[in-house]
């Protein structure tokens, strides 16, 4: 069973990643684009997007209000009308 120190350490890693590193990387991409370095900005954005596309980051994308890919969405539950034959 993980103890408090382990939990808090993981919390700090996640907080720094999601609340500091990701926003800073996005800001760097924006600054690069504004400086005429669109290709470099696209590379930075692609790296961020590729990392956040992993299943373990899905909760973060959902919390940000970004729609998840259709393949990842569960099927809607059946309605009463669809169960009748």
N, C-alpha and C positions, 0 to 999 in steps of 0.2 A: 504494500500500500504506500503510495507516495506521501511524503510528509509535506508540511507547509513550506519548507525551504525549497523543495523541488517545485512545488506548484508556483510559488512566487517567482522563482527563477524563470520558469517557462512563461509566466505572465509578462515579466519584464522583456524577455526576448520578443514575444509577440507584439507587445506595445511599441517597442522601438522599431520593429519591422514595419508594422502597419501604419503607425502614427508618425514615424519620422522618415525611415528609409524610402518607402514608396512615395510619399509626397515630395521628398527632396529629389528623387530621381525624376519624377514627373516635372518638377520645376526646372531641373537641368535640361530636360528635353524641350520645354517651352523656350528657355533662354537660347538653346542651340538653334531652334527654328527661327526665332526672332533675329538671330545673328546670321541668318542665311545658310545655316547648316542643317537643312531639312533631312538629308539622308542620315546624318548622325542622330538627329532627333527621332527619326523613325526606328532606328536600331534600338535606342534606349526604350522607346515605347513598346516595341516588340518583345524585348526581354522581360519587361514588367508584365505585359499581357500573358506571355508564355508561362511565367511563374504563377501568376494568379489564376490561370486556367486549370491548374491541378486541382483534383477533388478536395484536397485538404484546405484549400483557400476558398471553396465555394461559398461558405458562410459569409466571408468578407464581401464578396461581390454582391451577394443578395442583400447584405446590410447597406451597401452603397446604392442600392436601387437599380443596379444594372440587370437587364433581363438575362436569364441563363439560356444557353443554347437549347433548342427544341428537343434535341436528343436526350438531354439531361432531365427534362421535365417529366414528372410522373403523369400517367394518363389520368384524365378527370374521372371521378367516381361515377358509376352508372346512376342515371336518374330513374325515378319510378316508371316513367313512360318507356324507357329503353329496356326495362326488364320484362315488359309484357310481350307476349307472342301473338 
